[in-house]
Amino acid sequence: MKKIKIAIVGFGNIGSFLFNELKNKIKEIEIKTGKKISIVAISARNINKKRKYKINKKIFYKNPLDIFKKEKIDILFELIGSSDGISKKVVQVALNKKIHVITANKALIAKHGETLSKLAEKNKVNLEFEAAVAGGIPVLRTIKDGLATNKINKVVGILNGTSNYILSEMENTNKSFKEVLAKAQSLGYAETNPKNDLNGNDVLSKIRILSSLSFNTKISKNVCLMDGIENIDLKDIKIASELNLRIKLLGITELLNNKLFERVHPCLVGKETYIGNINGVMN
């Protein structure tokens, strides 16, 4: 049975969840693929941090670049989250070493997706970033497949689970933004520093990726309208509710007169609409 060796670089909430899912479903995956799956390396900033899952510390690496010196990797999951620095370096090294890369790093793809895709193509390996946008929904694949037979004029979506959870909880519990944010952090729905989730930057990275695929263009670096949810308070939520509306942070991209417009901002949507009923951490 052929062996597939996996490395996970970045071991925060997403990396830990991925590790647990792989461990729990490894036999099922092996039966379906006919290959022996093993996680041979994990990179984390704090090797000694107390974690939910029991992990052999021998496979931990503080410096992710050391993995390439000691292990032969087939698939690398990049989950660090920054657009440059070590995230970019790890992906570049992996692709050049003909290692398939899977990333949930929307900032990296939004900024360097075109260059990295060319590097993957040159080395005849895959660079997959489905999880970078609306993680639980196969939206990128749907757009790619749909382009063969359909013309896309506009894409609108809820693309950040943290902000959607906060807005939903404020409405459901009548609690303040600050209280709900603290709860989201305690549940692991929000990072310790949730700035990019709250100010719209996370959604902007995602909408730029969607825009590039939808309209077959290079990933945009244009200055866009970007407004987050930090200034929304309970009074806004209550007024919207009285009008049978909800506030949602939306990412929007559309072609108007052959010009591309991308924007991120809170919108009023009807409670009875499909998008108005996407609540909690859902995208």
NORBELFEN-V236366 format. One record per run of one state. SS is the DSSP state (~ for helix, > for strand, _ for the rest). FROM is the first residue (numbers start at 1). LEN is the number of residues. If there is no record, write none. Layout:
# NORBELFEN-V236366
ss=SS from=FROM len=LEN
ss=SS from=FROM len=LEN
This chain:
# NORBELFEN-V236366
ss=_ from=1 len=2
ss=> from=3 len=7
ss=_ from=10 len=3
ss=~ from=13 len=21
ss=_ from=34 len=2
ss=> from=36 len=8
ss=_ from=44 len=13
ss=~ from=57 len=3
ss=> from=60 len=2
ss=_ from=62 len=3
ss=~ from=65 len=6
ss=_ from=71 len=4
ss=> from=75 len=4
ss=_ from=79 len=6
ss=~ from=85 len=12
ss=_ from=97 len=3
ss=> from=100 len=4
ss=_ from=104 len=2
ss=~ from=106 len=17
ss=_ from=123 len=4
ss=> from=127 len=2
ss=_ from=129 len=1
ss=~ from=130 len=3
ss=_ from=133 len=6
ss=~ from=139 len=8
ss=_ from=147 len=7
ss=> from=154 len=4
ss=_ from=158 len=3
ss=~ from=161 len=13
ss=_ from=174 len=3
ss=~ from=177 len=11
ss=_ from=188 len=7
ss=~ from=195 len=4
ss=_ from=199 len=2
ss=~ from=201 len=15
ss=_ from=216 len=9
ss=> from=225 len=2
ss=_ from=227 len=7
ss=~ from=234 len=9
ss=_ from=243 len=2
ss=> from=245 len=12
ss=_ from=257 len=2
ss=> from=259 len=12
ss=_ from=271 len=4
ss=~ from=275 len=3
ss=_ from=278 len=6
